[in-house]
Amino acid sequence: MQLGLDALKEISGLTFSKLLGSGGKNGFSALPNFGTYVLFCVWESERHALNFFSENPFFKTYQKKSLEQFTAFLYAAESHGTWDGIQPFVKSATLDMTKPVVVLTRARIHFGKLWSFWTKVGKVSRSSEGYAGLALSIGVGEWPLIQQATLSIWQSQSEMLDFAYKNQKHKEVLQLTRKLKWYKEEMFARFVPYKFEGIWEGKNVADLV
């Protein structure tokens, strides 16, 4: 991952990027998963992205070492907060309650509140398993324990909102977040997916959405 950071500098059309590791137990664990990684990119155009995927030596090397690959193409719809002090997304789509949505939640956790955070987050991840409308969800991060993010794909915005505001475990964590002030920095963003390519854990995610 560290070698990848240098490889992503000065790429044509790439305005923002993060190379993210994942945790065990579908990502929602303090223990690392050395088999799954996420390359999250913001591009000036899809043409720039496709050129990177087809020609960039760094990406081609990673492809050769991968058993599976899955790519989601997204339009930014809503975003609140900052990531490393900046707002990387430009709104280019409108959400529809009946259409699929991709959600990113990202936070930098105060060091002194790590134990409090990690004793609670696992309960939320377990409560999302098998939840109606959830096609895919994984916990990822730039640094283990401290900088964490969740990426999830939902069959519809209405089903995502049902989980966010009606699931009891998730509601409890939202309340604790405000009360205990876990985060030094946070971001919440929603995207409209328009294309999926590849396989995730042996499944075609497009078929699930």
C-alpha positions as CSV (number, residue, x, y, z in Angstrom):
1,M,0.0,0.0,0.0
2,Q,2.8,2.4,0.8
3,L,4.4,1.9,-2.6
4,G,1.1,2.5,-4.2
5,L,0.8,6.0,-2.7
6,D,3.7,7.2,-4.8
7,A,2.4,5.5,-7.9
8,L,-0.8,7.5,-7.7
9,K,0.8,10.9,-7.9
10,E,0.5,13.0,-11.0
11,I,-1.9,10.7,-12.8
12,S,-3.7,12.5,-15.6
13,G,-7.3,13.3,-14.7
14,L,-7.0,12.0,-11.1
15,T,-8.1,14.7,-8.7
16,F,-8.3,12.6,-5.4
17,S,-7.4,9.1,-4.5
18,K,-7.0,6.8,-1.5
19,L,-5.6,3.3,-1.2
20,L,-7.5,1.5,1.5
21,G,-6.9,-1.7,3.4
22,S,-9.7,-3.7,5.0
23,G,-10.4,-5.4,8.3
24,G,-11.4,-9.0,9.0
25,K,-15.0,-10.1,9.4
26,N,-16.1,-8.4,6.2
27,G,-14.0,-5.4,7.1
28,F,-15.6,-4.4,10.4
29,S,-12.8,-5.6,12.7
30,A,-9.7,-4.2,14.4
31,L,-7.8,-7.2,12.9
32,P,-6.5,-6.6,9.3
33,N,-7.5,-8.5,6.2
34,F,-4.4,-8.7,4.0
35,G,-6.4,-10.1,1.1
36,T,-8.8,-7.2,0.2
37,Y,-8.0,-3.7,-0.8
38,V,-9.9,-0.7,-2.2
39,L,-8.6,1.9,-4.6
40,F,-11.0,4.9,-4.3
41,C,-10.6,7.6,-7.0
42,V,-12.2,10.8,-8.1
43,W,-11.7,11.5,-11.8
44,E,-12.2,14.4,-14.2
45,S,-14.0,12.0,-16.6
46,E,-14.6,8.3,-17.1
47,R,-12.2,8.5,-20.0
48,H,-9.3,9.3,-17.7
49,A,-10.4,6.4,-15.4
50,L,-10.6,3.8,-18.3
51,N,-7.2,4.9,-19.6
52,F,-5.7,4.4,-16.1
53,F,-7.3,0.9,-15.8
54,S,-6.0,-0.2,-19.2
55,E,-2.5,1.3,-19.4
56,N,-1.2,2.3,-15.9
57,P,1.7,0.0,-14.9
58,F,0.9,0.2,-11.2
59,F,-2.7,-0.8,-11.7
60,K,-1.8,-3.5,-14.2
61,T,0.6,-5.0,-11.7
62,Y,-2.1,-5.1,-9.1
63,Q,-4.5,-6.7,-11.6
64,K,-2.1,-9.5,-12.2
65,K,-1.8,-10.3,-8.5
66,S,-5.6,-10.3,-7.9
67,L,-7.9,-13.3,-7.9
68,E,-10.9,-11.0,-8.1
69,Q,-11.6,-7.5,-9.1
70,F,-14.7,-5.3,-8.7
71,T,-15.2,-1.8,-9.9
72,A,-18.1,0.6,-9.2
73,F,-18.6,3.7,-11.4
74,L,-20.3,6.4,-9.4
75,Y,-21.7,10.0,-9.7
76,A,-21.5,12.1,-6.6
77,A,-24.9,13.1,-5.2
78,E,-24.5,14.4,-1.7
79,S,-21.5,15.0,0.6
80,H,-21.0,16.5,4.1
81,G,-17.7,16.9,6.0
82,T,-14.1,16.7,4.8
83,W,-11.5,14.1,4.0
84,D,-8.0,15.2,5.0
85,G,-9.3,18.7,5.3
86,I,-10.8,18.9,1.8
87,Q,-14.1,18.2,0.0
88,P,-13.2,16.0,-3.0
89,F,-16.6,15.5,-4.5
90,V,-18.5,17.7,-7.0
91,K,-22.3,17.0,-7.2
92,S,-23.2,15.5,-10.6
93,A,-26.3,13.4,-9.8
94,T,-29.6,13.5,-7.9
95,L,-30.7,10.7,-5.6
96,D,-33.9,8.7,-6.2
97,M,-35.6,6.9,-3.3
98,T,-36.3,3.9,-5.5
99,K,-32.9,3.6,-7.2
100,P,-29.6,2.1,-6.0
101,V,-27.2,4.2,-3.9
102,V,-23.6,3.8,-2.7
103,V,-22.7,5.2,0.7
104,L,-19.4,6.3,2.1
105,T,-18.9,7.1,5.8
106,R,-15.4,8.0,6.8
107,A,-13.9,9.2,10.1
108,R,-10.6,10.0,11.9
109,I,-11.0,8.7,15.4
110,H,-9.6,10.5,18.4
111,F,-6.8,8.3,19.8
112,G,-8.1,8.5,23.3
113,K,-11.5,7.2,22.2
114,L,-10.5,4.2,20.2
115,W,-11.6,1.6,22.7
116,S,-15.0,3.2,23.1
117,F,-15.5,3.3,19.4
118,W,-14.4,-0.3,18.6
119,T,-16.4,-1.9,21.3
120,K,-19.6,-0.4,19.7
121,V,-19.0,-0.5,15.9
122,G,-18.9,-4.3,15.7
123,K,-22.5,-4.5,16.9
124,V,-23.7,-2.2,14.1
125,S,-21.9,-4.3,11.4
126,R,-23.5,-7.5,12.7
127,S,-26.9,-5.9,12.7
128,S,-26.5,-5.0,9.0
129,E,-25.9,-8.6,7.9
130,G,-28.8,-9.8,5.8
131,Y,-30.6,-6.4,6.1
132,A,-33.2,-5.8,3.4
133,G,-31.7,-4.0,0.4
134,L,-28.0,-4.3,1.4
135,A,-26.1,-5.7,-1.6
136,L,-22.5,-5.2,-0.3
137,S,-20.8,-3.6,2.7
138,I,-17.2,-3.5,3.8
139,G,-15.2,-1.6,6.4
140,V,-11.9,-0.1,5.1
141,G,-9.3,2.4,6.2
142,E,-6.2,4.3,5.5
143,W,-4.6,3.4,8.8
144,P,-5.6,0.5,11.1
145,L,-7.9,1.5,14.0
146,I,-7.6,5.3,13.6
147,Q,-8.8,6.2,10.1
148,Q,-11.8,4.2,9.2
149,A,-14.4,4.2,6.4
150,T,-17.4,2.1,5.4
151,L,-18.5,1.5,1.8
152,S,-21.9,0.0,1.2
153,I,-24.1,-0.6,-1.9
154,W,-27.9,-0.5,-1.4
155,Q,-30.7,-1.6,-3.8
156,S,-32.5,1.6,-3.0
157,Q,-32.1,4.8,-1.1
158,S,-35.3,4.1,0.9
159,E,-33.9,0.8,2.2
160,M,-30.6,2.5,3.1
161,L,-32.5,5.2,5.1
162,D,-34.5,2.5,6.8
163,F,-31.4,0.9,8.1
164,A,-29.8,4.3,9.0
165,Y,-32.6,5.6,11.1
166,K,-34.7,2.6,12.1
167,N,-32.1,0.0,13.0
168,Q,-31.7,0.2,16.7
169,K,-28.0,-0.6,16.9
170,H,-27.2,2.0,14.2
171,K,-29.4,4.6,16.0
172,E,-27.6,3.9,19.3
173,V,-24.2,4.5,17.6
174,L,-25.4,7.7,16.0
175,Q,-26.4,9.0,19.4
176,L,-23.1,7.9,21.0
177,T,-21.2,9.6,18.2
178,R,-22.7,13.0,19.1
179,K,-22.5,12.4,22.8
180,L,-19.0,11.0,23.1
181,K,-17.5,13.0,20.1
182,W,-15.5,10.1,18.8
183,Y,-14.3,11.8,15.6
184,K,-11.6,14.3,14.9
185,E,-12.8,14.5,11.3
186,E,-15.7,12.9,9.5
187,M,-17.4,12.6,6.1
188,F,-20.7,11.2,4.8
189,A,-21.3,10.9,1.1
190,R,-23.9,9.3,-1.2
191,F,-23.4,8.3,-4.8
192,V,-25.5,7.2,-7.7
193,P,-24.0,4.1,-9.3
194,Y,-24.3,3.8,-13.1
195,K,-22.1,0.8,-13.8
196,F,-20.6,-2.2,-12.1
197,E,-17.9,-4.4,-13.5
198,G,-16.3,-7.6,-12.1
199,I,-16.9,-10.0,-9.3
200,W,-17.1,-9.6,-5.5
201,E,-16.6,-12.8,-3.4
202,G,-17.7,-14.9,-6.4
203,K,-20.8,-12.9,-7.1
204,N,-21.8,-10.4,-9.8
205,V,-22.8,-7.4,-7.7
206,A,-24.8,-6.0,-10.6
207,D,-27.2,-8.9,-10.3
208,L,-27.7,-8.1,-6.6
209,V,-28.6,-4.5,-7.3
